[in-house]
């Protein structure tokens, strides 16, 4: 069966010399001649069991481990599809916290840009999934000049420090940019405009952002290069083939969960005593 291996997914990490122009959005690294449909379900059983095991240990108080999955990409890049087809269809949602971030409220603007994300970080045993994130504050705000350059510069360092502190608390951080081509985005936007079932997804502001494509690509490259670290790596994943991107995200989640070396938490009761009680009931 074709599959994207853990090692191949790791090779998509942003490192020294990274250039977003070198990433072909239509490519499928790790699947030479392979079939994405075959690869998509490869880790499902293991992923489901490991996530349930993480949640069980969190409930039992026997782990400090947790996972933060950050999805940050251009409009129509497939973030929602990752959440539906990777997270919701594979995991026990009791152990998952989903949060989509929009523009900050007036109260949130009165605090440092990272403040509003604190309540949504994963507790031990949990997986938090951010649909957009604090990276908006060095992407949109950089491109649209909503903050002074010196403030944007400060934020890169603040993000690295923030993610380091999370890592030291036992949070495994996975940051994914689903990278689509400008042509593929046009197809997606056209469908949203023409298909009544997709109208609810369409935002006229998407066209305005699309006009700034080159500036956004530059901002993404800078942000990823400045904040991709050993403890919080970025993955720039080709995503014109959305199932390929979803397969890579599954692989990265499997790798992160496996690294926690989880076992089922021990019973806090005597099974033999409880079995006797059940039989007498």
N, C-alpha and C positions, 0 to 999 in steps of 0.2 A: 504493500500500500504506500502510495506517495505521501510524504508528510514534510512539514517544515520542522527541522530538528531544533532542539534548544540551542545548539552551537550556531546554526545558521541564523536563527533569530537574533542571537547576540551580535552577529556581525553587522546588523543594521543599526547598531548603537552609534551615536554621534561622537566622534573623537577628533583627534588632532588632524588638521588638514581637511576637515569636512567642508563640502560645498554643496548646497542644495541643488545647484545646477547639474551636479553629477548623478543625481537620483532621478531615474526615469520613472515617472508615476505609473506607466503602463507595464513595468517589469514585474517579475515574480521571483526574486532571488531565493534560491534554495529549492526551487521546483523545476529544474531543467527537465523538460519532457514529462513532468508530473501533472497530476490532475488535482485542481483545487478542491473539487467536490469530494474526492477521496480523502484529502488531507484535513478537511474541515472538522471531521468528527474524531480525529485520531486521539485527542487527549480528553475527550468528554467524560468518560467514566472516572479517570484518575482525577481530573479537575474537580468534578462534583464531590468525590469522596474527600479530597484534601480540603476543600472549602468547608464542607460540613465538619470535618475534624477540627479545623481552625475555630469555627464558631462554637463547637462543643467545648473546646479548651478555654475559650473566652468566657463562656457561661460558668465553667467550673473554676475559673480563676487560676488556671495552670499554665497560662502563656501570657507573655507581654507582646507577642507578635501580632502584627496587623499589616494591611496592605493599602496603599493609596495609589489608585490608577488615575492619572491625569490625561484627559483627551483634549487636545488643543489643535484645531485645524481651521482651514478656511470654510466658509459656508458651503453646505452640501457635501462635505468631505466624508461623511459616513459615521460621525460620532454616535448619532442615535441608533444606527444599525448595529454598531458594536455593542451598545448597551442592551439592545433587544436580543440579538442573536448569540452573543457571547456570555453576557452576564445573566440576563433574565431567564434564558432557556437552559442554562447549565447549572446555576447556583441556587442554593436555598436563600431566598430574598430576606429571610429574617436576619441573616448575617451580612447584609449588604446595605449601605447607605448611599443613595443616589442624590446628587445635587447638581442642578444646572444653574450657572451663575449668569445673571444679566448685569445691567448697569447698576452701580452701587446706589443705595438709598442716600438721602440727605444725612441720616445719622451715620451711615458707614463712611461717607466722605469726610466726616469730622474726625476720623481715626486714621492711623497709618493704613496703607493699602492692604496689608496682610491681615488686619484685625478681623475682617468679616469671614475669613476662612476657618478660623479657630474652632467654632462650634461644629464644624462638619468634618473634622479630622477623625480618622478611625480609632475607636477604642480597641483595647486588646481583644483579639478574636474576630474583628470586623474587617470588612473591605469597604472603603469609601471610593466612589467613582465620581470624579469631577468632570462635568460637561462644560468645558471652558474653566478658567481658573485664574489665579493671581498672575498668570502670564499675560492676560489681557492688558495689564498695567505696564508691560514693556513691549507690547505689540501694537494694539490699537492706539494707545496713548503716544507711542513713539511716531507711528505713521501719521496720525492726525494732529500731532504736536499739541496734545492736550496737557502735557507736563513739560517743564523745562528740561533741556538735555542733561543738566547735572543731576536732576532728580531721577530721570530714567537710569542714568549711570549708577546712582546709589542703589536703585532697586535690584540690579543684577546681583550685587554683593549681598543685599538683604535676603534675597531668595535663596542663595547658596547657604547662608547661615541658617535660615529657617529650615531648609531641607536637611541640613546636617543635624540639627537638633532633633528633628523627627526620626532620623535614622538612628541616632543614639538612644532613642526611646523604644526602638524595636520595630519601627515602621519600615516596611519594604516599599520603595517608591518606584513606580513605573510611569514614565512620561512618553506618550505616543503622539506624534504628529501624523495623522493620516494625510499623506501627500498626494493630492490629485492635480491633474493638468488643468490649465485654463479652459481647454476645449471640452474636457469632461464636465467641468463645472457648468459650462454653457448648456450642455445637454440636460443636466439635472435641473437647472433653473427653468429651462423651457418646459420641462415636464410639470414643474410646480405651477407655472403660469397657465398651462393649457388643461391640466387635469383637475377637475373640481375636487377630487378626493385629496389632492395635494395642496389646495389653496391655503389651507391653514398653516402650512409650513413656509409659505412664501412671505418674504419681507422685502418691500421695495428698496430698503437700505442696502440689500445685498448687491444691487447693481452699482451703487456708489462705491462700495468696498471693492468690487470687481475692477473698477476703473483704476484702483490703486494696487493692482496685483503685483507689479514689480517691486513697489515699496514694501508690501507685506512680505514678499519672499525674502527680501533683504533683512527685514526685521526678524523674521523667523530664524534665519541663518545666524544672525548675531546672537539672539536670545539662546538658541540651542548651544552654540559654541561656548557662550559665557557661563552657562548653567548646567551643562552635562558633566556629571561627576561620577566617580566610582560608586558612590552611595545613592545617587539619584540620576541615572543615565537617561538621556533622550534617545528615542528611536524614531527615525524618519522613515516611515513605512510606505512604500508605493501602494496607492489605493484606488487607481482607476478600476482595478479588479477588487471590488469591495470584499468578496469572500476571501481573497488572499490576505487582505489586511486583517480581517477578523480572525483568520487562522493564526497569523503571527501574534495577535494580542492574546489568544488562547494559550499559545506556546509560552509567552512571557509570563502570564499568570501562573501557568503550571510550574515554570522554573522558580518563580518567587515562592509559591506555596511549598514546593519540594525543599527549598533551602531552609525552611523553618524546622525540618526534622520532627514533624508532628507524630504523635501517637494518640490513640484514644485515651481520654482522661480516665483515671481509675474510679471505680464506684465508691461513693461515699456511704454505702450501706453494705450489709452482709447479704449477698445473693441467696444463700441457703436459708437464712432466716426469713427473708422476704418471700421466697418460694413456699415455705411452710405456711406462712401467714396467708398467702394467696389460696393455697389448697384448703385451708380451714375456713375461708370466707364464704 
